[in-house]
Amino acid sequence: MGRSARNTRKNGNKKNGLKIIAVAVLVLFGVITYSGIELQAEKRALEKRKSELEAALQTEQERSEELEDQRAYMQTVRYIEEIARKVLGLVYPDETILRPEEEE
């Protein structure tokens, strides 16, 4: 073989090597881009879930406050009197009960 044939073969090998490297870089770029897109979608889903959980937490905190207010009210004399009147039908000794007449 002559020098020109060897040089052509070396140049051809170099070109093939560069093509392989270029394809590998493009594939790597594609994989990274695809992964980035997937991560962005996952981030949006997680942000949505976070806002839903924050809203649920706010609702539960408000409910907890209402229950605490109700618990405090249930420990008052006023509540005890209210239940005694409604459920047990109790009255103070000096009270007069007026009932409407029944229609026949």
Buried (B, 14 or more C-beta within 10 A) or exposed (E): EEEEEEEEEEEEEEEEEEEEEEEEEEEEEEEEEEEEEEEEEEEEEEEEEEEEEEEEEEEEEEEEEEEEEEEEEEEEEEEEEEEEEEEEEEEEEEEEEEEEEEEE
